């Protein structure tokens, strides 16, 4: 359980909207819109100065009804701050042995990003078996995941990056894809 059962979160949510907020006033209307579409999960990226405040607002307003995750974690300090907010899951765009102890000790489900076989092997060496495939469209998309399914049969992926309304079902049809992340639902 080194990834704190991230697969349970991903299995519950085959589609995970990835959202970047620029204004706090956007949080509640966006989550209401997603909820009206039957979506009960969101990954809020750390790409703007208000990101942590947006996460706190999302947890306050929707924490009982949605799984609120944080994405774009690239430092130990960000992991610790997200954990203090009580997020439901964490997503990193890459894999880092330096971040591994903080992810593992925080107790919150997490998924690191990978794109290459070497990065997948690094994750396997850490005892992890579930990864964000990012950015999917730049690193071979469906064809890469089909190959990774043969080379790494024990690994499950959540591809993100360039996934669109027209393609997400093709990704979900792959046996090694557990969910997809994307911004097309906004």
Order of alpha helices (4+ residues) and beta strands (2+ residues): alpha-beta-alpha-beta-alpha-beta-alpha-beta-alpha-beta-alpha-beta-alpha-beta-alpha-beta
